[in-house]
Amino acid sequence: MAGVQPPPLRSLNDFLPSSARFAAPDVRDLERWNNRIINNLLYYQSNYLVSALGLLLVVGYFQPLQLVVGATVVTLLFPSFVWVAENQASVRCFRRNHPTISLLAILLASYLFVLVLGGVALFLFGIAFPLLMVLVHASVRRRNLKNKLENKLESIGLKRTPMGLLLEALGPEQETGT
């Protein structure tokens, strides 16, 4: 964690400008779509964190116990998955080759644990909805020059950010410049 720098909060005008900076992704070019998502996750990570925390606070206000249960389940499952992936070659290989399926497996396992504990509404609205919001924004937000420059610095190792470490742990390879 040494050298990890939290990125700045992007302005609201940069995060949610006019529709000219948003476009539907080309679903036929999955590599380019994946690259757009990863680069937007890296660039807007502080904005995504603030947005997700805001939604979590709303859910936590209405269902505080379920929020604690859901957060505990996800907090225990994610590091467990990363630990297993680092210590088991077959899981590590699967994670690198299928990052989306790996993330879905973590979310499904979290859902099943929370279902058993009775917090389905919390999972759907407190955890999955913010993730869905982040992924939709990262999918449709077109990148600008500043975004591309910041992501270049991240990819060559001059800057290390929390989202960069998270993506590194999940396994998707970043391709900058697309």
Secondary structure, 3 states (H helix, E strand, C coil): CCCECCCCCCCHHHHCCCHHHECCCCCCCHHHHHHHHHHHHHHCHHHHHHHHHHHHHHHHHHCHHHHHHHHHHHHHHHHHHHHHHHHCHHHHHHHHHCHHHHHHHHHHHHHHHHHHHCCHHHHHHHHHHHHHHHHHHHHHECCCHHHHHHHHHHHCCCCECHHHHHHHHHCCCCCCCC
